[in-house]
Amino acid sequence: MTDQAVNSDQLDITDVERRLKAIFIGSVGNLVEWYDFYAYTAFALYFAPAFFPTSDPVVQQFNAAVLFAATFLMRPLGGWLFGYLADHFGRRLSLTLSVVCMCFGSLMIAVTPTYATIGFAAPAILALARVIEGLSLGGEYGASATYLSEVADAKHRGFYSSFQYVTLIGGQLTAIIVLLLLQKVFLTPEELKAWGWRIPFVIGAGLAIFAAVMRRSLQETEAFIEAKKAVKPTGSIASLLKYPRELLLVVGLTAGGTAAFYTFTTYMQTFVKLSVGLTEDQTTTVIFGSLIFATILQPLYGALSDRIGRKPLLIFFGVVGTLATVPILMTLKETKSPFVAFLLICAAWIFVAGYTSINAIVKAELFPTNVRALGVGLPYAITVSIFGGTAPAVALYFKTIGHEEWFYYYLSGMICLSLIIYATMRDTKHESAMHRHE
């Protein structure tokens, strides 16, 4: 082997190690952010009575779900703010500031007094903390999706960017692991309801500080550096509006996918507890197992998209999701078996992963570098606020009026609408804007 070949191999190994390190640090920060956010959902069954006193557990969970949806109103603002920072000053700065913001929100929840202590001020402070977390997550998605897509090599962008949802789901898994440890090992149910629910938010604040320190060492992406040399950084709304078709595509391809994602993650814990009738322990175990299955699917689908394209996977999600959502949810409601419930939720993930695994890279491939973070983050955040964050509240509203099955058709209809977009859009793997810096 010649010296040139040896040097080439060494450069390739160094390049791969650099990319993997960057993806690992970016992904870990993403996991911490989503852990902080999902800790709210995982422990809602325990802390809802402390903030929303009522004798009806469905009403308690409905109030908690409404607050969950309300925080999504801040996500578009976060998408704009952190998207602007990422496109103007760099991906690293935006990613670091977003996780610091999440730290503050988590810490506020950890120390907020209950309704019995300070009255209506308790849910008000809780709402403020969730607003801060919503602002953080609104910026995290666009900056993270952009960073992971830009740091990956062209042949493996689908695989590498799928780790955004690996860590996103991993954040919820981590929250459930903390819940299981507190339930089974360290605390009694009474202690959890009294004060133990504060522990995960303290953990989240500490992890966020750790992630912020790690993200400070991230290398800026080559795409951003090259774009900064080629054109003046903008990251402005005016610049983004030059791409109206791409903006509408992000909204259309996100609507059904985000509604499905939040149904089979956030809402499922409440659904299998209140509608299926499983115990709290059974609920936690079923959700935990189904999320592990979902996590495994993400890189597999991402790698598949690198071979066959993004569009076939999106169409697969749209077709199967439209046809199978109602039967799966109806069957799930009627079963009393935790194992059957687990299998049904896993069946749903087989098609939902067709969206979650590649939606970030599809959006990133739509926009040139100078507006990519804002283009990915802002329209996505608006769509998630309307259709994703509201999914649990819509489902619980239909349940409170005695027509829970209406939500099944609502979700199926949302997926069908997105299917129309999937069928008519270009395949971004073959017509990507990743190389454009204008």
Disulfide bonds with the S-S distance in Angstrom:
none
